[in-house]
Amino acid sequence: MYGDYMAAVLAAGDGAVLSHRPAAYVMRLIRGAPPRPEVTIPATAGRSRPGVVIHRSPLHQLDVTTAAGVPMTTVPRILLDLAPVLTHEQLTRACHEAWVHHRSGPHQIEACIARNPTKKGVSRLRDALGADVTLSELESAFLRLLDEHGLPRPRTNVDRHGDKVDCHWPAHNLTIELLSFRFHATRQAFEQDVTRRRHSNHVAYSHGDVFRRGAATCADLRRRLAP
């Protein structure tokens, strides 16, 4: 796959770099099957190639990098390029992955926007940067559980002191993480870790807390949210 992307860049001529969806795929901003090659070339350079989507646009040197040996656009430029074509949910998720994998946040993205003032989709990208998103079935199930028990929904996967947190209630200064079993050797070790966290300042709920002990979890949460 990387070989195909590199071949597309070389075939497009001097100054060409991988961009848009395939660049987002390489940088782990989007999921699914590898997209077909897309490259960006300086507006007056390059040539068309069968099977390769060509974008002609000026490229600032700060918006170009190399990943997996392939010249490509940087994460902020990828997000800016995709802002007009992704759905709000897809763009919000991509912004989240940009922070998780590359620590690319508002400061870096705003700098990229300043370098590319005529690009479309700027307002959509800014909206996505501050928006909530759910990233797993566990998170979605937790929100449904809160609705069933009449509890207020939190902000989800938003910035909290320089890091992304699963759930946060700003009015109550309460943060809760929803922990996955796959990072623990055994189910018992996982549940014990969740219990230890709950007795500290780091509140956490597990898959079992959401799917098997929902009523007890909501009772605990109601107590924490009480005035």
Secondary structure as UniProt FT lines:
FT   HELIX           2..12
FT   TURN            14..15
FT   STRAND          17..18
FT   HELIX           20..26
FT   TURN            27..28
FT   STRAND          38..41
FT   TURN            43..44
FT   TURN            50..51
FT   STRAND          52..56
FT   HELIX           61..63
FT   STRAND          64..67
FT   TURN            68..69
FT   STRAND          70..73
FT   HELIX           75..82
FT   TURN            83..85
FT   HELIX           88..102
FT   HELIX           106..115
FT   TURN            117..118
FT   HELIX           122..129
FT   HELIX           137..148
FT   TURN            149..150
FT   STRAND          155..160
FT   TURN            161..162
FT   STRAND          163..169
FT   HELIX           170..172
FT   STRAND          174..178
FT   HELIX           181..183
FT   HELIX           187..198
FT   STRAND          203..205
FT   HELIX           207..211
FT   HELIX           214..225
//
